[in-house]
Amino acid sequence: MVGRLDPAYPAGGSAFRSEGFLDQVAIARRGGGELALAALPPFLRALLVTDGTVTKILEAYFWEPVEVLTLGQDLVPADGPIPWIDVTAGDWVLQREARLLGARSGRVYASASSVIRTELIPETFRQRLIDREIGIGVLIRDSGLESYREVLEIGAEPRDARAMGDDGVFRTYRIIIGRAPVILITERFPLAPYR
């Protein structure tokens, strides 16, 4: 769904980023309604706001290796602007869909949709990404690229809006490399494994 994000805040700003800890706050549900942050399991709240590598955090929490399964990946022209990463309609981007699975349990812990401005990442990084060797977070860490993650939006999704068949929460963040916004990722977490 390249170019179809509807940011609640202008590029570069969000209530989460500017306010930090938000006591007694609810996040909007896509399709209407709200979900209180305090009602979420503590570990899931931590996942929504972390700027670390989610795969490693999941491995430590669930105590099993987590695999990144790439479901699809295509180099496509953006069908609309994506202001959070300075993409205009028609710019070529790599669109990627993945799931984070427990290697032993087979349980889906998260899914991720990414939009990547491939022209702004080093060739070796780009090739490993295209070859689907490992997840984006691990790839950035292993490559030694200096980067910064900025959480832009968090929210809740009802079961009928999700491919994983459970109510869930999501976060959208961008990865800035070399002072340019390069990668936009939306991670979705089903509630069931975290209860």
C-alpha positions, 0 to 999 in steps of 0.5 A: 500500500505504498503512498496510502499512509494517512499520517495524523501528524505532519512529517517529523512530528507526533504526539508520542515524540513530543510528549514522551510518556503519556499517562491515561492516554488511549490510542485510536483504533482504525475504524473508530473507537479507542484502546487505552495504552494502560490496558495493553500488556506491559511488554507490548507497550514497550514494543510500541515505543522501542527504538531497538531491534524488535527481533532481538527483544522478541527472542529475549522475551519469548526465549526462542529464535525469531525468524524473519519470513519475507512474504513479498518484496517488489521495486515499485513506483510510489502511487502517492506521496509518502511525506514521512520519508520524502517520497513523491508519487512515481518515485521508485521504492522497495516495498516489503512485507514480512512476518516475525515467527518463533523458530520453534513455536511457529507463532507469529509475533509480528508482521511488518510492511516497509517502504525503502528509498533504495537509492539512499542506502549503500550498495552492499546493504541494498543487495543484502536487503534485496536478497532477503538475507535477514531482517532490516533491523539486524541488517542495519546493526550488522552493517554498522550504519549510523541510524536513528529510529523515530516513532511516528504513530501508534494505534490499534486495529480490529481483527477484521483489518488484520491478516493475522486474525486477531485484534492488534496494535501497530506502530509506524516509524522511520529510520534515518540514515545519513540525516535522510529519512530512508525507511518507513516501517509499520509493525503490527503486533497481534494481542494474543501472544502477549497476554 
